[in-house]
Amino acid sequence: MTERKKELTEELERIEREIADLNERIPPHSVKPVFIQQLDELEARRDEITGELEMINRSDQGSEH
């Protein structure tokens, strides 16, 4: 596994934990905008990392042939 892929995987795991923690702390009613903003930022970063990991995986598969 490349160093970049390892870093991204570790960051993705950390972000997933933060998202889960935030979802547990968000009250079911009267959600404060700060919670939504934090969740949006975490999910956006998660999506960026997932996209970059997919590109790395495709690149790795292409170099195997």
Wavefront OBJ file of the C-alpha trace (Angstrom):
o trace
v 0.000 0.000 0.000
v 1.406 3.373 -0.939
v 2.077 5.907 1.785
v -0.592 8.280 0.396
v -3.170 5.497 0.291
v -2.340 4.578 3.890
v -2.671 8.219 5.016
v -6.016 8.582 3.245
v -7.323 5.330 4.680
v -6.380 6.393 8.209
v -7.951 9.832 7.723
v -11.098 8.237 6.308
v -11.389 5.979 9.360
v -10.948 8.988 11.674
v -13.584 10.980 9.799
v -16.030 8.061 9.879
v -15.587 7.908 13.675
v -16.144 11.669 13.948
v -19.298 11.441 11.822
v -20.641 8.599 13.973
v -19.834 10.528 17.157
v -21.475 13.685 15.834
v -24.579 11.774 14.755
v -24.897 10.398 18.291
v -24.618 13.906 19.781
v -27.113 15.569 17.456
v -30.423 15.877 19.253
v -33.441 14.498 17.384
v -35.226 17.866 17.632
v -34.046 21.441 17.272
v -30.769 20.640 15.553
v -28.366 23.545 15.863
v -26.832 24.858 12.634
v -23.332 24.242 13.996
v -24.028 20.478 14.047
v -25.243 20.527 10.457
v -22.216 22.558 9.343
v -19.784 20.176 11.052
v -21.539 17.171 9.568
v -21.536 18.719 6.080
v -17.806 19.471 6.323
v -16.957 15.976 7.530
v -19.085 14.341 4.838
v -17.539 16.536 2.144
v -14.032 15.575 3.261
v -15.072 11.915 3.413
v -16.303 12.156 -0.179
v -13.030 13.785 -1.296
v -10.971 11.043 0.335
v -13.181 8.299 -1.087
v -12.796 9.780 -4.565
v -9.028 10.012 -4.253
v -8.804 6.435 -2.957
v -10.899 5.240 -5.904
v -8.515 7.000 -8.301
v -5.517 5.396 -6.588
v -7.167 1.963 -6.744
v -7.954 2.360 -10.451
v -4.390 3.474 -11.073
v -3.061 0.478 -9.137
v -5.261 -1.894 -11.129
v -4.159 -0.336 -14.416
v -0.492 -0.748 -13.548
v -0.977 -4.462 -12.819
v -1.700 -5.245 -16.464
l 1 2 3 4 5 6 7 8 9 10 11 12 13 14 15 16 17 18 19 20 21 22 23 24 25 26 27 28 29 30 31 32 33 34 35 36 37 38 39 40 41 42 43 44 45 46 47 48 49 50 51 52 53 54 55 56 57 58 59 60 61 62 63 64 65
